[in-house]
Amino acid sequence: MTTDPMHPQDRLLFAEALIAFAGDARDLTVRQQRAWELADQLLTDADIPKEALVMQVDEEWSGPLD
């Protein structure tokens, strides 16, 4: 059994940043399209529907507590 070292909120942070970079999904460069694909994969891996992303993000998240 493997343990995922990335906290779910970190995955959401990456997805959020990729989506912000990618911008409008109707007019994309190749890099922007890839950013959307990566964000989609991160959300799929976290079992979070794209529509629920904003509801899942914890705006106070700053990393795991040691």
N, CA, C and O of each residue as an XYZ file, in Angstrom:
264
protein
N       0.846     -1.175      0.000
C       0.000      0.000      0.000
C       0.893      1.239      0.000
O       1.836      1.338      0.786
N       0.582      2.187     -0.896
C       1.346      3.434     -0.937
C       0.539      4.546     -0.285
O      -0.692      4.553     -0.312
N       1.256      5.463      0.289
C       0.629      6.609      0.925
C       0.910      7.836      0.076
O       2.056      8.106     -0.282
N      -0.131      8.570     -0.241
C       0.024      9.792     -1.026
C       0.523     10.888     -0.090
O      -0.170     11.255      0.859
N       1.729     11.416     -0.352
C       2.282     12.443      0.536
C       1.621     13.811      0.363
O       1.825     14.703      1.186
N       0.831     13.983     -0.702
C       0.229     15.286     -0.944
C      -1.129     15.377     -0.255
O      -2.003     14.537     -0.470
N      -1.292     16.386      0.558
C      -2.563     16.638      1.245
C      -3.624     17.014      0.197
O      -3.299     17.674     -0.790
N      -4.862     16.609      0.394
C      -5.910     16.959     -0.567
C      -6.030     18.459     -0.832
O      -6.323     18.855     -1.960
N      -5.813     19.291      0.169
C      -5.875     20.734     -0.048
C      -4.722     21.214     -0.935
O      -4.872     22.193     -1.666
N      -3.573     20.531     -0.875
C      -2.476     20.875     -1.771
C      -2.845     20.550     -3.213
O      -2.523     21.314     -4.122
N      -3.517     19.425     -3.427
C      -3.988     19.071     -4.772
C      -4.938     20.153     -5.289
O      -4.853     20.567     -6.445
N      -5.831     20.600     -4.426
C      -6.776     21.638     -4.830
C      -6.056     22.946     -5.148
O      -6.436     23.661     -6.076
N      -5.031     23.252     -4.387
C      -4.248     24.465     -4.636
C      -3.581     24.401     -6.014
O      -3.592     25.378     -6.762
N      -3.004     23.247     -6.338
C      -2.406     23.069     -7.666
C      -3.466     23.193     -8.761
O      -3.255     23.884     -9.758
N      -4.594     22.529     -8.578
C      -5.663     22.594     -9.577
C      -6.149     24.026     -9.757
O      -6.353     24.479    -10.883
N      -6.332     24.729     -8.660
C      -6.787     26.119     -8.712
C      -5.783     26.999     -9.470
O      -6.175     27.836    -10.283
N      -4.502     26.805     -9.200
C      -3.465     27.595     -9.881
C      -3.412     27.275    -11.376
O      -3.253     28.176    -12.200
N      -3.544     26.004    -11.722
C      -3.534     25.614    -13.132
C      -4.727     26.208    -13.878
O      -4.592     26.673    -15.010
N      -5.883     26.191    -13.242
C      -7.076     26.754    -13.869
C      -6.940     28.260    -14.037
O      -7.335     28.810    -15.065
N      -6.387     28.924    -13.037
C      -6.162     30.372    -13.142
C      -5.201     30.687    -14.286
O      -5.398     31.658    -15.016
N      -4.163     29.868    -14.442
C      -3.209     30.059    -15.538
C      -3.884     29.820    -16.884
O      -3.693     30.586    -17.830
N      -4.674     28.753    -16.963
C      -5.269     28.350    -18.234
C      -6.288     29.366    -18.744
O      -6.394     29.590    -19.950
N      -7.028     29.971    -17.841
C      -7.980     30.991    -18.258
C      -9.192     30.426    -18.976
O      -9.632     29.310    -18.701
N      -9.715     31.205    -19.887
C     -10.947     30.875    -20.608
C     -10.765     29.598    -21.433
O      -9.903     29.530    -22.309
N     -11.575     28.605    -21.143
C     -11.457     27.303    -21.811
C     -11.899     27.340    -23.273
O     -11.734     26.348    -23.983
N     -12.449     28.445    -23.733
C     -12.920     28.523    -25.119
C     -11.825     28.921    -26.103
O     -11.975     28.689    -27.303
N     -10.732     29.511    -25.633
C      -9.679     30.002    -26.524
C      -8.329     29.726    -25.872
O      -7.816     30.555    -25.120
N      -7.753     28.555    -26.164
C      -6.572     28.103    -25.436
C      -5.347     27.921    -26.309
O      -5.447     27.520    -27.468
N      -4.179     28.225    -25.732
C      -2.922     27.830    -26.351
C      -2.683     26.369    -25.970
O      -3.427     25.809    -25.165
N      -1.680     25.767    -26.527
C      -1.352     24.380    -26.210
C      -1.003     24.238    -24.724
O      -1.413     23.269    -24.085
N      -0.259     25.181    -24.177
C       0.106     25.120    -22.749
C      -1.115     25.299    -21.853
O      -1.233     24.635    -20.823
N      -2.006     26.179    -22.234
C      -3.222     26.367    -21.451
C      -4.096     25.111    -21.480
O      -4.679     24.733    -20.464
N      -4.184     24.469    -22.644
C      -4.934     23.221    -22.744
C      -4.331     22.165    -21.821
O      -5.055     21.433    -21.146
N      -3.001     22.093    -21.799
C      -2.333     21.126    -20.920
C      -2.621     21.451    -19.454
O      -2.817     20.540    -18.650
N      -2.649     22.724    -19.101
C      -2.961     23.119    -17.724
C      -4.361     22.633    -17.344
O      -4.558     22.124    -16.241
N      -5.337     22.786    -18.247
C      -6.684     22.284    -17.976
C      -6.674     20.769    -17.800
O      -7.349     20.247    -16.914
N      -5.913     20.055    -18.637
C      -5.836     18.595    -18.531
C      -5.239     18.174    -17.187
O      -5.737     17.249    -16.545
N      -4.178     18.851    -16.767
C      -3.542     18.527    -15.485
C      -4.477     18.833    -14.314
O      -4.572     18.045    -13.373
N      -5.161     19.962    -14.369
C      -6.108     20.306    -13.311
C      -7.221     19.264    -13.242
O      -7.620     18.846    -12.155
N      -7.716     18.852    -14.393
C      -8.761     17.831    -14.445
C      -8.275     16.528    -13.827
O      -9.014     15.876    -13.089
N      -7.033     16.144    -14.123
C      -6.486     14.908    -13.563
C      -6.314     15.003    -12.048
O      -6.611     14.046    -11.332
N      -5.843     16.136    -11.560
C      -5.705     16.320    -10.119
C      -7.052     16.194     -9.416
O      -7.154     15.562     -8.364
N      -8.073     16.790     -9.995
C      -9.408     16.712     -9.394
C      -9.972     15.297     -9.480
O     -10.618     14.827     -8.543
N      -9.730     14.622    -10.594
C     -10.178     13.236    -10.735
C      -9.501     12.353     -9.699
O     -10.154     11.526     -9.062
N      -8.195     12.524     -9.530
C      -7.446     11.740     -8.540
C      -7.957     11.985     -7.125
O      -7.942     11.083     -6.288
N      -8.408     13.211     -6.862
C      -8.924     13.558     -5.540
C     -10.418     13.241     -5.413
O     -11.018     13.470     -4.363
N     -11.013     12.712     -6.490
C     -12.437     12.362     -6.524
C     -13.321     13.569     -6.223
O     -14.278     13.487     -5.453
N     -12.970     14.699     -6.855
C     -13.723     15.938     -6.674
C     -14.228     16.392     -8.046
O     -13.426     16.635     -8.947
N     -15.533     16.508     -8.210
C     -16.063     17.018     -9.477
C     -15.594     18.457     -9.706
O     -15.492     19.240     -8.761
N     -15.313     18.794    -10.949
C     -14.849     20.150    -11.261
C     -15.807     21.215    -10.729
O     -15.383     22.275    -10.268
N     -17.088     20.919    -10.799
C     -18.086     21.882    -10.352
C     -17.993     22.140     -8.847
O     -18.448     23.181     -8.371
N     -17.413     21.210     -8.099
C     -17.337     21.336     -6.641
C     -16.019     21.938     -6.160
O     -15.830     22.117     -4.957
N     -15.116     22.249     -7.069
C     -13.792     22.740     -6.680
C     -13.880     23.914     -5.711
O     -13.255     23.881     -4.651
N     -14.633     24.936     -6.049
C     -14.669     26.127     -5.197
C     -15.242     25.839     -3.814
O     -14.903     26.520     -2.846
N     -16.098     24.843     -3.718
C     -16.682     24.497     -2.420
C     -15.723     23.663     -1.568
O     -15.880     23.609     -0.348
N     -14.742     23.019     -2.184
C     -13.814     22.154     -1.475
C     -12.568     22.880     -0.990
O     -11.905     22.417     -0.062
N     -12.244     24.010     -1.604
C     -11.020     24.742     -1.260
C     -11.168     25.379      0.118
O     -12.158     26.054      0.402
N     -10.163     25.153      0.972
C     -10.093     25.781      2.289
C      -9.183     26.997      2.135
O      -7.966     26.855      2.024
N      -9.762     28.170      2.127
C      -9.001     29.420      1.898
C      -7.948     29.660      2.984
O      -7.017     30.437      2.775
N      -8.084     29.011      4.122
C      -7.141     29.179      5.228
C      -5.977     28.192      5.189
O      -5.062     28.282      6.007
N      -6.005     27.245      4.240
C      -4.987     26.194      4.172
C      -3.613     26.793      3.905
O      -3.441     27.562      2.960
N      -2.646     26.445      4.727
C      -1.268     26.919      4.520
C      -0.271     25.785      4.709
O       0.921     26.029      4.901
N      -0.743     24.572      4.657
C       0.135     23.408      4.791
C      -0.200     22.606      6.026
O      -0.866     23.094      6.939
N       0.270     21.362      6.050
C      -0.023     20.519      7.209
C       0.685     21.024      8.467
O       1.772     21.599      8.409
N       0.045     20.794      9.575
C       0.656     21.160     10.854
C       1.653     20.083     11.244
O       1.367     18.891     11.129
N       2.787     20.488     11.692
C       3.813     19.520     12.098
C       3.620     19.095     13.525
O       4.391     18.283     14.037
